[in-house]
């Protein structure tokens, strides 16, 4: 499994409907909330997306001119790595697969962040760090790393897509002082809307100007939806409260069966020693994420996303039945 | 003006609201029709967009495996030209600006299709042809050109985004026989939904496999909207009927004041000799598209899109008042 969340394919394999699958492989906010949208799809949207940038500027405390918008963080990552001319990339691994995919025309060096965090990346290379990291959810204090990166003359790509669940400190304030820093921000995860394709890069204006950007990258529906969600302070508050409660609940369930790693995000990495767990859980309508596609890990590691009460109950029951 | 349809900017200039502007610069279907959408934005959409490809396959009579989807035709054009390694591009001009923008890392040669249509493009170059063409709307029989392109070993990009208004013959059937042919298909124009960001490239499977494609390029809202519209045969029928009627009406209005060129699409190119026409019409709440940004043309040429009865009346009145 190269990416989670393809419930459609796996449901079919075991003769279930997609709706019958609880998707623990997909680490997006479990809260459900829809809005009545009044969108006119006929005309072109205001092409600079000023209203959305203005709102993001307030929510993320960042100047509007330091925001570039893409149709999803995946697109942002591809556009960024395609446009950077530097031919060497250092990835702090494990990390999710998009960065390796987007670096396929470059020379990739891996640094194992578990065993070798302060290794020197190649001089002048692009470094990629995801914080909190995937698939384990660990949040790193990056002060020392930033010093190393600066000394090594590195261009830094920092992915903070899982930062908001536990209100960890962002490194957005480093944008003005660090020579060339790009921060990737997905809105699908915390705002719980994977079907809404909007992601951002935060960086200095002169760096954003280099990026290839088609006109009208965003759906008018998506813009209106995200505007509503960003302005919905109750959703943010409820997320943070419920996330804390549900995370504890999931941890308790997982600890009965697995070694569970510490996490600062909305998912847990566990060490599994039960055989055919993926297949057995799938038959019970539960999709999990084996981590064999992550560097330095194998399918003996599994990632579980924090879900709602009902999903946790289903998992608990299934685990009791199977193992 | 590099692209039409920025009513927001121009409305502000003359102290009007965007809604008060009739936008003759934007050449999308004037029909209005919305749908009730039942979209769950939380989960990731089925990542291969099978349902949409299946519907497109029927509507455009093309195998599903020959369809690649992007968030708008602009994105498709950028992805295609970025991924093609050939360094020389021949553009049949005038044509809209996206192709030149997406070719900025290549050597661009222009062929004036008005005066020099059968000039030989450079051997092994990428050729780009828009049919019906912009900004004049002329539909070309391409048989002879395809022979020339084949002899010159050219990779062909053919943009058929304005084909359906007058049900002209597509060259999609050439995909299997021509060595390397990409057909660009926007859905905003004919289906009247510029806020819905979906566009396609039709090509052989092996050629599509080379294109950079982020996962989940499309908004779930947009996919559901386009599915409804593609299946709405009444919308297609009404468009073709009303387009014919409205096009005649617009032509009659324009011919009183300008030299009007023949068109096979939903817009007209005219030769203008009135001074400050753009500013004067803008003050009356009418936005037009001067063609100075098109190669081989200047701001003495203007493009008018076919609109509804009310918009045409407004134009008629304004022209009578001004000139």
Interface residues (C-beta under 8 A of the other chain):
Chain A: X3 X5 X6 X7 X8 X18 X23 X26 X28 X32 X34 X37 X39 X40 X41 X42 X43 X44 X45 X46 X47 X71 X72 X74 X75 X77 X78 X82 X98 X192 X193 X194 X195 X196 X197 X212 X214 X215 X216 X217 X218 X219 X220 X221 X222 X225
Chain B: X3 X5 X6 X7 X8 X18 X23 X26 X28 X32 X34 X37 X39 X40 X41 X42 X43 X44 X45 X46 X47 X71 X72 X74 X75 X77 X78 X82 X98 X192 X193 X194 X195 X196 X197 X212 X214 X215 X216 X217 X218 X219 X220 X221 X222 X225
